[in-house]
Protein backbone atom coordinates (compact mmCIF):
# COMPACT_ATOMS: atom_id res chain seq x y z
CA UNK A 1 0.00 0.00 0.00
CA UNK A 2 1.02 3.61 -0.54
CA UNK A 3 1.52 5.29 2.85
CA UNK A 4 2.19 8.94 3.58
CA UNK A 5 3.53 9.85 7.01
CA UNK A 6 3.20 13.53 7.90
CA UNK A 7 5.98 14.62 10.25
CA UNK A 8 9.68 13.69 10.23
CA UNK A 9 10.30 13.75 13.96
CA UNK A 10 11.23 10.53 15.71
CA UNK A 11 7.55 9.47 15.84
CA UNK A 12 6.90 9.88 12.14
CA UNK A 13 10.22 8.36 11.11
CA UNK A 14 9.68 5.36 13.39
CA UNK A 15 6.16 4.74 12.05
CA UNK A 16 7.52 5.02 8.51
CA UNK A 17 10.37 2.65 9.34
CA UNK A 18 7.92 0.05 10.67
CA UNK A 19 5.62 0.38 7.65
CA UNK A 20 8.47 0.21 5.16
CA UNK A 21 9.80 -2.89 6.91
CA UNK A 22 6.34 -4.44 6.47
CA UNK A 23 6.60 -3.95 2.70
CA UNK A 24 4.60 -0.77 2.19
CA UNK A 25 5.57 2.08 -0.15
CA UNK A 26 6.19 4.93 2.32
CA UNK A 27 6.77 8.65 1.84
CA UNK A 28 7.49 11.01 4.76
CA UNK A 29 6.59 14.69 4.41
CA UNK A 30 7.68 17.50 6.73
CA UNK A 31 7.39 21.26 6.42
CA UNK A 32 10.70 21.90 8.19
CA UNK A 33 14.02 22.05 6.39
CA UNK A 34 15.41 19.08 8.32
CA UNK A 35 14.37 15.85 9.98
CA UNK A 36 14.38 15.09 13.69
CA UNK A 37 11.81 17.30 15.35
CA UNK A 38 13.00 17.86 18.93
CA UNK A 39 16.07 15.69 18.39
CA UNK A 40 18.75 17.93 16.95
CA UNK A 41 22.53 18.21 16.97
CA UNK A 42 24.53 21.39 16.45
CA UNK A 43 28.19 22.33 16.51
CA UNK A 44 29.34 24.29 19.56
CA UNK A 45 33.03 25.15 19.79
CA UNK A 46 33.75 22.62 17.07
CA UNK A 47 31.98 19.81 18.94
CA UNK A 48 28.73 18.35 17.62
CA UNK A 49 26.33 17.83 20.53
CA UNK A 50 22.62 17.56 21.21
CA UNK A 51 20.72 20.82 21.53
CA UNK A 52 17.41 19.01 22.03
CA UNK A 53 16.69 15.83 23.96
CA UNK A 54 19.96 14.19 25.00
CA UNK A 55 18.87 11.00 26.75
CA UNK A 56 16.16 8.38 26.88
CA UNK A 57 14.88 6.01 29.52
CA UNK A 58 16.83 2.78 29.32
CA UNK A 59 14.41 0.81 31.48
CA UNK A 60 11.65 1.37 28.94
CA UNK A 61 12.81 -0.69 25.95
CA UNK A 62 11.44 0.97 22.80
CA UNK A 63 14.22 3.53 22.43
CA UNK A 64 17.18 1.24 23.00
CA UNK A 65 15.64 -1.53 20.90
CA UNK A 66 15.26 0.79 17.91
CA UNK A 67 18.73 2.21 18.45
CA UNK A 68 20.25 -1.27 18.41
CA UNK A 69 18.26 -2.23 15.31
CA UNK A 70 19.78 0.75 13.52
CA UNK A 71 23.29 -0.19 14.57
CA UNK A 72 23.91 2.94 16.64
CA UNK A 73 26.20 2.79 19.72
CA UNK A 74 24.28 2.98 22.99
CA UNK A 75 26.05 4.67 25.91
CA UNK A 76 25.04 5.39 29.48
CA UNK A 77 25.65 8.38 31.73
CA UNK A 78 28.48 8.38 34.21
CA UNK A 79 27.74 7.75 37.87
CA UNK A 80 27.72 11.49 38.61
CA UNK A 81 24.40 12.46 40.16
CA UNK A 82 22.25 15.53 39.81
CA UNK A 83 21.69 18.10 42.57
CA UNK A 84 19.00 20.63 43.40
CA UNK A 85 19.86 24.32 43.75
CA UNK A 86 17.77 25.57 46.62
CA UNK A 87 18.16 27.50 49.85
CA UNK A 88 21.47 28.90 48.61
CA UNK A 89 23.24 25.60 48.00
CA UNK A 90 23.52 22.69 45.62
CA UNK A 91 21.90 19.92 47.65
CA UNK A 92 21.57 16.19 47.15
CA UNK A 93 18.31 14.91 45.76
CA UNK A 94 16.60 12.32 47.94
CA UNK A 95 15.60 9.05 46.35
CA UNK A 96 12.17 9.88 45.05
CA UNK A 97 9.21 9.16 42.82
CA UNK A 98 9.25 12.23 40.54
CA UNK A 99 10.33 14.35 43.51
CA UNK A 100 8.22 12.75 46.24
CA UNK A 101 10.82 11.37 48.67
CA UNK A 102 10.88 7.62 49.19
CA UNK A 103 13.32 8.07 52.09
CA UNK A 104 13.38 10.68 54.82
CA UNK A 105 14.75 13.83 53.10
CA UNK A 106 16.11 15.43 56.29
CA UNK A 107 19.82 14.93 55.41
CA UNK A 108 19.45 16.90 52.17
CA UNK A 109 18.26 20.10 53.84
CA UNK A 110 15.85 20.73 50.98
CA UNK A 111 12.80 20.98 53.23
CA UNK A 112 12.42 23.42 56.10
CA UNK A 113 11.74 22.02 59.58
CA UNK A 114 8.06 22.79 59.05
CA UNK A 115 8.02 21.17 55.61
CA UNK A 116 9.84 18.14 56.94
CA UNK A 117 7.35 17.75 59.79
CA UNK A 118 4.47 18.00 57.31
CA UNK A 119 6.08 15.35 55.08
CA UNK A 120 6.53 13.01 58.04
CA UNK A 121 2.86 13.47 58.95
CA UNK A 122 1.72 12.33 55.49
CA UNK A 123 -1.82 10.98 55.47
CA UNK A 124 -2.67 8.53 52.65
CA UNK A 125 -5.38 9.61 50.28
CA UNK A 126 -7.38 7.61 47.74
CA UNK A 127 -7.76 9.28 44.36
CA UNK A 128 -11.04 9.10 42.50
CA UNK A 129 -10.72 10.03 38.85
CA UNK A 130 -7.86 12.32 37.91
CA UNK A 131 -6.23 15.20 39.79
CA UNK A 132 -3.11 17.26 39.27
CA UNK A 133 0.22 16.01 40.58
CA UNK A 134 0.63 19.12 42.71
CA UNK A 135 -2.82 18.94 44.27
CA UNK A 136 -2.26 15.33 45.28
CA UNK A 137 1.22 15.97 46.68
CA UNK A 138 -0.01 19.08 48.51
CA UNK A 139 -2.78 17.10 50.17
CA UNK A 140 -0.68 14.09 51.17
CA UNK A 141 2.85 15.40 51.76
CA UNK A 142 2.49 19.17 51.97
CA UNK A 143 2.99 22.08 49.52
CA UNK A 144 6.70 22.37 50.27
CA UNK A 145 7.35 18.96 48.75
CA UNK A 146 5.56 20.12 45.62
CA UNK A 147 7.39 23.43 45.44
CA UNK A 148 10.91 22.30 46.34
CA UNK A 149 11.10 18.78 44.89
CA UNK A 150 8.28 17.86 42.53
CA UNK A 151 8.22 21.10 40.54
CA UNK A 152 11.87 21.01 39.43
CA UNK A 153 11.69 17.38 38.34
CA UNK A 154 8.41 17.75 36.44
CA UNK A 155 9.69 21.02 35.02
CA UNK A 156 12.67 19.18 33.63
CA UNK A 157 10.51 16.60 31.85
CA UNK A 158 7.45 18.60 30.78
CA UNK A 159 8.50 22.26 31.21
CA UNK A 160 5.20 22.42 33.07
CA UNK A 161 3.72 23.07 36.49
CA UNK A 162 2.87 20.33 38.96
CA UNK A 163 -0.51 21.83 39.86
CA UNK A 164 -1.62 21.75 36.20
CA UNK A 165 -0.33 18.34 35.11
CA UNK A 166 -2.39 15.14 35.34
CA UNK A 167 -1.09 12.63 37.86
CA UNK A 168 -2.54 9.68 35.97
CA UNK A 169 -0.91 10.76 32.70
CA UNK A 170 2.49 11.78 34.09
CA UNK A 171 3.20 9.89 37.34
CA UNK A 172 0.52 7.19 37.67
CA UNK A 173 2.58 5.28 40.26
CA UNK A 174 2.10 8.21 42.63
CA UNK A 175 -1.61 7.42 42.89
CA UNK A 176 -0.90 4.08 44.57
CA UNK A 177 1.97 5.39 46.73
CA UNK A 178 -0.11 8.35 47.94
CA UNK A 179 -2.89 5.91 48.73
CA UNK A 180 -0.69 4.17 51.28
CA UNK A 181 0.94 1.43 49.19
CA UNK A 182 4.59 0.65 49.82
CA UNK A 183 6.95 2.69 47.67
CA UNK A 184 8.51 0.86 44.75
CA UNK A 185 11.64 -1.07 45.61
CA UNK A 186 14.89 0.35 44.24
CA UNK A 187 15.56 -0.85 40.73
CA UNK A 188 19.08 -2.13 40.28
CA UNK A 189 19.01 -3.93 36.93
CA UNK A 190 21.09 -1.59 34.85
CA UNK A 191 21.23 2.14 34.19
CA UNK A 192 18.12 4.28 34.25
CA UNK A 193 19.06 6.32 31.19
CA UNK A 194 20.80 5.79 27.88
CA UNK A 195 22.11 7.92 25.07
CA UNK A 196 23.87 7.54 21.75
CA UNK A 197 27.59 8.20 21.30
CA UNK A 198 27.66 11.36 19.20
CA UNK A 199 24.21 12.46 20.35
CA UNK A 200 20.56 11.40 20.34
CA UNK A 201 20.15 13.46 17.19
CA UNK A 202 21.82 10.59 15.33
CA UNK A 203 18.65 8.50 15.80
CA UNK A 204 16.36 10.42 13.41
CA UNK A 205 19.28 11.03 11.07
CA UNK A 206 19.87 7.28 10.75
CA UNK A 207 16.14 6.54 10.40
CA UNK A 208 15.84 9.08 7.58
CA UNK A 209 18.71 7.43 5.71
CA UNK A 210 16.53 4.33 5.31
CA UNK A 211 13.42 6.15 4.06
CA UNK A 212 12.01 8.39 1.34
CA UNK A 213 11.72 11.76 3.09
CA UNK A 214 10.79 15.16 1.69
CA UNK A 215 11.52 18.19 3.84
CA UNK A 216 10.22 21.67 3.09
CA UNK A 217 6.93 19.98 2.19
CA UNK A 218 4.15 21.43 4.34
CA UNK A 219 0.89 19.47 4.26
CA UNK A 220 -1.93 21.99 4.19
CA UNK A 221 -5.02 19.82 3.74
CA UNK A 222 -6.13 16.23 4.14
CA UNK A 223 -9.26 14.91 2.39
CA UNK A 224 -10.89 11.54 1.79
CA UNK A 225 -10.98 10.00 -1.68
CA UNK A 226 -12.74 6.96 -3.06
CA UNK A 227 -9.68 4.83 -2.40
CA UNK A 228 -7.93 6.57 0.46
CA UNK A 229 -6.68 10.10 1.06
CA UNK A 230 -5.39 13.14 -0.78
CA UNK A 231 -2.90 15.52 0.79
CA UNK A 232 -2.41 19.06 -0.46
CA UNK A 233 1.30 19.83 -0.15
CA UNK A 234 3.37 22.97 -0.62
CA UNK A 235 2.64 26.69 -0.94
CA UNK A 236 -0.82 27.95 -1.78
CA UNK A 237 0.59 29.44 -4.98
CA UNK A 238 1.79 26.05 -6.22
CA UNK A 239 -0.09 23.26 -4.44
CA UNK A 240 0.70 19.63 -5.13
CA UNK A 241 -1.71 16.75 -4.63
CA UNK A 242 -0.28 13.57 -3.12
CA UNK A 243 -2.51 10.50 -2.90
CA UNK A 244 -2.19 7.69 -0.38
CA UNK A 245 -3.99 4.56 0.72
CA UNK A 246 -2.94 5.10 4.35
CA UNK A 247 -1.93 8.21 6.31
CA UNK A 248 -0.14 8.61 9.64
CA UNK A 249 -0.21 12.06 11.22
CA UNK A 250 2.90 12.45 13.40
CA UNK A 251 2.68 16.20 13.86
CA UNK A 252 2.11 18.25 17.04
CA UNK A 253 -1.43 18.72 18.28
CA UNK A 254 -2.24 22.05 16.60
CA UNK A 255 -1.30 21.10 13.00
CA UNK A 256 -2.88 17.68 13.49
CA UNK A 257 -6.09 19.41 14.59
CA UNK A 258 -6.08 21.57 11.47
CA UNK A 259 -5.66 18.57 9.18
CA UNK A 260 -8.43 16.65 10.95
CA UNK A 261 -10.86 19.56 11.16
CA UNK A 262 -13.41 18.29 8.63
CA UNK A 263 -12.61 14.59 8.87
CA UNK A 264 -12.65 14.02 12.62
CA UNK A 265 -14.06 17.14 14.29
CA UNK A 266 -14.16 15.65 17.79
CA UNK A 267 -10.52 14.65 17.62
CA UNK A 268 -9.62 18.03 16.12
CA UNK A 269 -11.31 19.91 18.95
CA UNK A 270 -9.62 17.79 21.59
CA UNK A 271 -6.21 18.20 19.97
CA UNK A 272 -6.66 21.97 19.66
CA UNK A 273 -7.22 22.14 23.42
CA UNK A 274 -3.79 20.65 24.25
CA UNK A 275 -1.46 23.41 25.40
CA UNK A 276 2.27 23.44 24.75
CA UNK A 277 5.23 24.88 26.63
CA UNK A 278 8.09 26.77 25.01
CA UNK A 279 11.67 26.54 26.22
CA UNK A 280 15.24 27.22 25.23
CA UNK A 281 18.43 25.19 25.56
CA UNK A 282 21.65 27.19 25.93
CA UNK A 283 24.83 25.21 25.23
CA UNK A 284 28.12 26.68 26.44
CA UNK A 285 31.73 25.65 25.83
CA UNK A 286 34.47 26.59 28.33
CA UNK A 287 38.17 25.88 28.42
CA UNK A 288 38.82 23.01 30.79
CA UNK A 289 41.09 25.28 32.84
CA UNK A 290 38.28 27.81 33.39
CA UNK A 291 35.72 25.61 35.12
CA UNK A 292 35.80 24.93 38.85
CA UNK A 293 35.71 21.31 39.89
CA UNK A 294 32.21 19.88 39.75
CA UNK A 295 31.04 16.75 41.53
CA UNK A 296 27.64 16.32 39.90
CA UNK A 297 26.07 15.89 36.48
CA UNK A 298 24.12 19.13 36.88
CA UNK A 299 21.33 20.59 38.93
CA UNK A 300 17.62 21.42 38.93
CA UNK A 301 16.11 24.68 40.13
CA UNK A 302 12.70 24.94 41.87
CA UNK A 303 10.53 27.77 40.50
CA UNK A 304 10.19 29.20 44.03
CA UNK A 305 13.87 30.18 43.82
CA UNK A 306 12.91 32.77 41.15
CA UNK A 307 15.94 32.00 39.02
CA UNK A 308 15.97 32.42 35.25
CA UNK A 309 17.31 28.95 34.46
CA UNK A 310 15.37 25.87 35.47
CA UNK A 311 18.22 23.38 35.11
CA UNK A 312 21.85 22.91 34.12
CA UNK A 313 23.45 19.77 32.72
CA UNK A 314 27.20 19.37 32.91
CA UNK A 315 27.37 17.35 29.70
CA UNK A 316 31.12 16.82 30.02
CA UNK A 317 30.59 15.19 33.43
CA UNK A 318 27.48 13.26 32.43
CA UNK A 319 28.64 11.75 29.13
CA UNK A 320 32.15 10.39 28.59
CA UNK A 321 31.82 10.87 24.83
CA UNK A 322 31.16 14.60 25.27
CA UNK A 323 34.25 15.03 27.43
CA UNK A 324 36.37 13.12 24.91
CA UNK A 325 34.99 15.03 21.93
CA UNK A 326 35.68 18.35 23.66
CA UNK A 327 39.47 17.83 23.51
CA UNK A 328 40.22 20.60 26.00
CA UNK A 329 36.75 22.17 25.94
CA UNK A 330 34.07 21.36 28.50
CA UNK A 331 30.48 21.61 27.28
CA UNK A 332 27.43 22.14 29.42
CA UNK A 333 23.89 23.36 28.90
CA UNK A 334 21.15 25.22 30.69
CA UNK A 335 17.42 25.25 30.03
CA UNK A 336 14.97 28.09 30.43
CA UNK A 337 11.22 28.40 30.04
CA UNK A 338 8.10 26.85 31.49
CA UNK A 339 4.47 26.52 30.45
CA UNK A 340 2.68 29.88 30.18
CA UNK A 341 5.92 31.75 30.82
CA UNK A 342 6.84 32.40 27.21
CA UNK A 343 7.54 36.08 27.92
CA UNK A 344 10.72 35.02 29.69
CA UNK A 345 12.05 33.79 26.36
CA UNK A 346 11.42 37.02 24.45
CA UNK A 347 14.97 38.19 25.24
CA UNK A 348 17.58 37.84 22.52
CA UNK A 349 20.13 35.04 22.41
CA UNK A 350 22.88 37.13 24.01
CA UNK A 351 20.67 37.75 27.05
CA UNK A 352 19.87 34.04 27.46
CA UNK A 353 23.58 33.27 27.36
CA UNK A 354 24.41 36.05 29.83
CA UNK A 355 21.69 34.96 32.24
CA UNK A 356 22.93 31.37 32.07
CA UNK A 357 26.54 32.35 32.74
CA UNK A 358 25.53 34.61 35.65
CA UNK A 359 23.50 31.87 37.33
CA UNK A 360 26.24 29.31 36.83
CA UNK A 361 28.54 31.74 38.61
CA UNK A 362 26.12 31.91 41.54
CA UNK A 363 25.58 28.15 41.61
CA UNK A 364 29.06 26.72 41.13
CA UNK A 365 31.43 29.70 41.25
CA UNK A 366 32.08 29.77 37.51
CA UNK A 367 34.08 32.93 36.79
CA UNK A 368 34.78 32.78 33.04
CA UNK A 369 33.18 33.60 29.73
CA UNK A 370 32.35 30.80 27.30
CA UNK A 371 34.51 30.41 24.21
CA UNK A 372 31.42 29.39 22.24
CA UNK A 373 27.67 29.27 22.77
CA UNK A 374 24.53 28.11 21.02
CA UNK A 375 20.89 28.95 21.76
CA UNK A 376 18.20 26.57 20.58
CA UNK A 377 14.63 27.77 21.03
CA UNK A 378 11.86 25.21 21.14
CA UNK A 379 8.69 27.20 20.55
CA UNK A 380 5.69 25.12 21.55
CA UNK A 381 8.04 22.23 22.14
CA UNK A 382 6.40 20.18 24.90
CA UNK A 383 2.73 19.18 25.17
CA UNK A 384 1.09 19.66 28.55
CA UNK A 385 -0.87 16.73 29.94
CA UNK A 386 -3.66 18.52 31.76
CA UNK A 387 -5.99 16.80 34.21
CA UNK A 388 -8.16 14.42 32.18
CA UNK A 389 -5.50 13.88 29.51
CA UNK A 390 -5.94 10.11 29.32
CA UNK A 391 -9.67 10.48 28.64
CA UNK A 392 -8.89 13.16 26.03
CA UNK A 393 -6.51 10.82 24.21
CA UNK A 394 -9.10 8.04 24.27
CA UNK A 395 -11.65 10.38 22.65
CA UNK A 396 -9.12 11.44 20.01
CA UNK A 397 -8.26 7.89 19.07
CA UNK A 398 -11.88 6.77 19.03
CA UNK A 399 -12.77 9.53 16.57
CA UNK A 400 -9.74 8.89 14.37
CA UNK A 401 -10.42 5.16 14.26
CA UNK A 402 -13.72 5.85 12.51
CA UNK A 403 -11.61 6.73 9.46
CA UNK A 404 -10.14 3.66 7.76
CA UNK A 405 -6.40 3.80 7.18
CA UNK A 406 -5.67 6.84 9.35
CA UNK A 407 -3.67 6.97 12.60
CA UNK A 408 -1.95 9.53 14.82
CA UNK A 409 1.18 9.43 16.96
CA UNK A 410 3.72 11.62 18.72
CA UNK A 411 4.42 13.30 22.03
CA UNK A 412 0.87 14.61 22.47
CA UNK A 413 -0.57 11.21 23.40
CA UNK A 414 1.17 8.65 25.59
CA UNK A 415 4.28 10.35 26.98
CA UNK A 416 6.85 12.96 26.00
CA UNK A 417 9.95 10.79 26.50
CA UNK A 418 11.67 9.24 23.50
CA UNK A 419 10.68 5.61 24.28
CA UNK A 420 7.05 6.64 24.81
CA UNK A 421 7.00 8.54 21.52
CA UNK A 422 8.53 5.58 19.72
CA UNK A 423 5.93 3.36 21.35
CA UNK A 424 3.13 5.58 20.04
CA UNK A 425 4.66 5.31 16.56
CA UNK A 426 4.75 1.51 16.72
CA UNK A 427 1.07 1.59 17.71
CA UNK A 428 0.17 3.95 14.86
CA UNK A 429 1.95 1.74 12.33
CA UNK A 430 -0.11 -1.23 13.51
CA UNK A 431 -3.38 0.70 13.74
CA UNK A 432 -3.18 2.33 10.32
CA UNK A 433 -2.95 -1.08 8.64
CA UNK A 434 -5.47 -2.74 10.95
CA UNK A 435 -8.12 -0.10 10.29
CA UNK A 436 -7.54 0.13 6.52
CA UNK A 437 -10.56 -0.47 4.34
CA UNK A 438 -10.49 -3.93 2.73
CA UNK A 439 -9.53 -3.90 -0.95
CA UNK A 440 -12.27 -3.86 -3.52
N, C-alpha and C positions, 0 to 999 in steps of 0.2 A: 504493500500500500504506500501511497505518497503521503508523507507526514511533514507538516510544517510545525516547528517549535519556535515560538515567539519569545525571545529573551536568551542572551548568551552569557548569563551568569552561571554559577556552578549548578543551579537547579536545571536550567534549560539544557545545558551541555550534557549533564548526566542523563536526563530523560532521553535526549537525542542519542547518546551513546548506547543506552539500553535498547532503544528501538532499532537503531542501525544493526546492533549485534543480533537482533531477532530477524533480520532480513528485510526490513522496510527501507524504502527510499526516503531519506530524511534531509531536510533543509532547515537550517537555523537562521533566523532573522533577528537582527538587533539594531536599534536606532543609534547606538553609540558608535564611536570610531574604534572600539577595541572590544575584546571579549573579557569576561571575568567578573563583571559586576563589582561586588564589594571585596573581591580578591584581586589585589593589584600590587605589582612591584615597581619600584622606582629607584633610580640611582641617587645616592646621597654620599657626597665625598668620595665618589668613585666606587662605592659599594652598593650592589643591588640588593635591596631589602624590601620586606613587606611594608606597605603604607596603608593597608587595610587589615583584615583579619590575619593573625599570624600564628594561630594555633587551633587545634580541634580536640574535642574530647576523644581520648584513646579508648576509654572504657565503653563507649558506644561505637559499634564496629563499622558503621557504614562508610565513614571517612577513610579509615585506614585500609579497609578492604578495597575500596576503589583506588586508593593511592598505590597499593601493592599491584593491583591488576594492571595499572598503567606503567609499572616499572619504575616508579619514583622512590627515592630513598627516604624512608621514614626516620625521623630523629625525635628525641625526647628532651625536654628541658633539663637543665642541671638541677642539682638538689637545693639550689638557693631558693629561699621562700620569700613570699611577699609580706609587706608590712602594711600598717595603716597609720596615716599621718593625722594624729588627733591629739588634742590637749598639749600641743607644743612639741611633740616627740613622734618619732617613728616607732610604733609599738608592734609587738607580735600580734598576729591574728590568732584567736582561739580556734581550736577545731570546731567546725560549725557546719550547719546545714544552711547554705546561702546566707550566712551571717548570724543565724541563731545559734548560740554556743551549745555544743554538745558536752562540754566540760565547764567547770566553774571558771569564768573569765577573770577572776580577781587578779591573778599574777600579771595580766597584760596591762592593767591600769586604764583600759579603754572606758570602762564604766565608772561613774562617780559612786561614792558610797551609797547614795540613795538609789541610783540605778541598779547597783549590784544587789541591794536588798530587795528591790522589786523583782529582779530576775529570779532570785532565790525563792521568792514567794509565788512563783508561777502557779496558776490554777488552770488545769486542763479545760479545754473548751471544745465541744463538738461543733462541727461546721455543717450547717444545712445549706445546700446550694453552693454558690460561689461568693467569695468575698475578696477584698484586696489583701495582698501580702501584709502590708503595713497595718491594716485594721486588725488582722488576726494577731500579728506579733504584739501590737499595742495592748490588746486585750489580755493576752496570755503572759507575756514576758515584760511588758512595759515599753513606753514610747522611746526610752533611751536606747534600747536594743535596736529598734527600728532605725533611729536617727544615726547612731554611731557605728553600727555593724551591718545591718541589712541594706540600708541605702547605698553605701559605697560598693557592695558586691553586686547588687542588682543594677546599679548605675553602670558598672563595668560591662555587664552582659547586654542590657537593653537600652542603656542611656535613658532610663525612665525613672519613675518615682514609685517607691514601694506602696504608697497609699492609693495608687491608681492602677497597679498591675494585678491581674488575676492570680490568685494563689493556685488554683487548679490548673491553669495553663502554664505557669512558670515554675512553681515549686510544689508540685502535688504531694510530695512526701511530707511536707510541713503540716498538711491537714491531719495526718495520722499521728505525727509526733506531738503536735499541739493538743491533740485529743487524749494524750496520756500514754500513747504507745512508747515502748522503749526506743531510744534513738538508734539509727542504723549502726551496725558494728563497723569499725574501721575496715576499709577495703585495702588489701595489701597485694593484690595480684596485678602487679605492674603499674606503670606510670598512669597518672590521671590524664595527662595531655600528650599530644604528639604534634609534630610539625613536619615540614619537608626541608631537607637541606637545600639551601638556595631560596627558600621562601614558599609559603602556601600559594602564592600567585602562580607557581609552576603548575598547579593542579588544573585550572581552567585552560592554561596555555597548552598543556599536553592533551587534554580532552579535545580542544579545537583542532589540533593537528590530525585527528582521526576522522573529522567530520567535514561536511560541506557547510560553511558558515559565511553569511553575508553581513558585514557590519555597515553602518551608515544607511540601514534599510528600516526606516520607521514604519510600523504597521499602523495604519490609520483607521481601518474599518474591517470588521469581520461579519460576513453574511453567510446564510445557508444557501446551498445550491441543491439541485436534484440528486447529486451524487456525493455531496460532502460540504465543503466550505470554500469561500473565496475571500482572499485577503487583499485589501487595497494597500499597496506599499509605495513609499516614496513621497516626494513633495506634491502638494495639491496641483502644481502647475504641470507635473508630468507623472501622473499616477500609473502604477503598474498593477495588473491583476495577477495574483498567484493563486492557483487552485490546489486543493489538498483533499484527500480522503479523511485524514485525521489531523487534529490541531491540539497542541499543548500550549497553554498560556503560562509562561514562566516569568512573568513580569510583576513588578510591585502592585500593590492593591489598586492604586488610582488608575494607572493605565489599563489594568485588567478590567476594572469597572467600566471604563469607557468602551472597551471592545465588546463587553457583554451587555451593554445597555439595552439593546432591543431583543437580544436572544435569551437572556436570563436576567430579567429585571430584578428579581429578588436577590440573586447573588450579587448583581451590580450594586444595589443599594447597600448591602451588607459590607461589601468591599470598600465602598466609598466612605464608610463610617470608620474605617481603621485609620487611626492617626499614626504618624511617623515622627521620629526624633531625628534631628540633625546634629552632627558632631564634626570635629576636626581632629586629625592625627598630625602632630608635629614631630618630625624626626630630626634629631640633632646629632652631629658628629663632632667629637672632641678629640684632641690629642691625648694619648694615653697618659701623658705626664701631667695633664691639666685636671684630671678628675681625682677627687679624694677617694680613698678606699671605700668600697661599698660592700655590705655583707648580705644583701638581699637581691631579689630579682626585680624589685620595684616596690611601689606602694600605691594604696588607694586613699582617696580623700572623701570623708563624709561631707555632704552638702552643708551641714550646720557649721562647718569650719569657714564657710564663705570664701573659699579659695577659687581662683579662676580655673585651675586644672582639676580634673576629677581623678586622674591616675597618672602614674609614670611607670614605664617598663624599661628596665636596664637590659636592653636586648643583648648587649655584650656579655652580661652575667647570666642571662637566662638561656642563651643558645650558644653552644660551642662554635657552631659554624659561623655565626655573626662575628664573634671575637676573632676567629681565624681569618675571615674575609677582610676584616678591618685593617690588618697589617699595620698596626701602629695607631689606628683610629678606633675609638670606642663609640658605638652608636647606641642611642637610647631614644625613647619616644614618650611624648605626653599625649593625653587626650583631653579635649574640652567639649562641652556641650551636652545638655540634657533636654529631654522632652519639654516642649513649650518654653524653652529658654533660648530660642534662636537668635534673639537680639544680641546675646553675648558673642555670637560668631560674626557679627557685622563688621568687626574690626578688620583691618587689612592683615596680610600675612606677616608683615614685620612686627605688628603688635602681638600676634599670637606667639611668635617666636620669643619676643622680649618678655612677655608674661611667663612663658614656660621657663626661660632661663632664670628669671627673678625668683620664681617659686622653687626651682631646684636649688637655688642658693639658700633659700630659707630652710628647705627640708634637709639637705645633705651637705651644705657648706660649699657648694660648687662656686668657684670664683674665677670663671673663665668664659670667654665667648666661644661659641661653636665655630669650627672652621667651615662647616657646611650645614645647611638646613633645608627642609622640605615640608611644605604644608599641604596636606590632602584634606579637602573638605568633602564631607559626605552629606550632602543636602537630602533630607528625607531618607536617611540611610537605614534606620532600624524601626520596624513595625512595633507598635505598642499593643500588648495583649491586655486589653481592658477587662474588667470583671464581666463575665459572660462570654469570653472569647471562644471557649470550646463549643458552646451552643451556636455561636455565630458561624464558626467554621462548618459545623454540621449542616446548617441551613444553606451555606454557600455550595457545599458539595452536593447536597440533595437537589438543588436547582440546576446545577451544571450537569448532573447525571441524567437529567431529562433529555439532554441533547446528545444523540449518538456520536461517538467519535470525538468527544471534546473533554479535556481534562485540564486541571490547574495545579500548579505547584510553586514552591518558593518559601521564603522566610515568613510570609504573612499567615501561615497556616499552623504548622505543627512544632515550631521551634526555630529560633534564629541562629543556633549553632550550625556549623558546617555539617556534622553528621545528620542532624535533624533535617536540614534542607536537602541533603542527598537522599535521605529516606523518603521525603515527600516527592522527589523526582522519580524514584523507583516506583512509588505507588501510582503516580500519574502515568508512567509508561505502561503499567499493567492495566490501569483503568481505561485509558484511551482505546486500547485494543479490545478490552472486554466489552465496552459499551458501544462499539462500532456497529452500525447497521449491517445486517447480513447482506452479502452480495445478491444482486438480482432483485 
